[in-house]
Amino acid sequence: MKSPKSKEFADYMASESLYLERQRGHNMIWKSDVFKLTIITSKTPSDGNWYRQVKRDIRRKKKQLGVQ
């Protein structure tokens, strides 16, 4: 799977009801008011697998909250 561009990634996060709360240092903080969920991602990921890892983290956190 090819890594998405910034716009595609932002669109994916929006489809998961997440919005960019803030960017500081090396991180981007994404929040969801719908699910009371916070995801922290790197501004500059170091490997090509980062997109799958973010999707996995979202899936795991939603499962912990009992969503889906």
N, C-alpha and C positions, 0 to 999 in steps of 0.2 A: 504494500500500500504506500502510495506516495504521500509525503507530508503536505498538508494543506497550507495555503497562503493565509495571511493574517485575516483577510476578509472572510474566507471560508471558515476559519476557526471561530471567528466572532459570530458568524451565522449559526454554526453548530451549537455554540454555547447559548445563543438566544433561543434556539429550538429546544434546549433543555431547561428553559426558564431561568437562565443565569445571566447576570449583567456584570460588567466590569465596574467594581466599586472603586478601586484605586490601583495605581502603579507606583511602586516605590522601590528603589534599589534594583534588585535583580528579579523581583517577583511581580506577578499580577494577581490581585485578589478578586475572585468572582463570587457573587452572592446570588442567592435565590430567596425572594420573600415568600414564594409559594411553598417551598419545601423546607425552609429554615436551614439552608445548606450553604457551606462555604468551601470553595475549592481554591487552592493556591497553585499557580503554575509559574514556570520560569518564563521570563521575557525572551531569553535566547536558549532554547533547549540544546543539550549537548549531543543528543543522538537522534537517529531517524525513527526511533520507536516511541517518541514522546506522545504522539497523538493517540496511539492505542492505550498508553498508560493513563492519560487524562480521561479517556472514555471509560477505562476500567475503574478508575477512582470514583467517577461520577456514579457508575453502576453500583459499586460497593457501598457508597455512602447512602444512596437511595434505598438500597436493600436494608441497611441498618435502621433507617427511619421508617421502614415498612411501606415505602412507596413502590409501586409497580407490582 
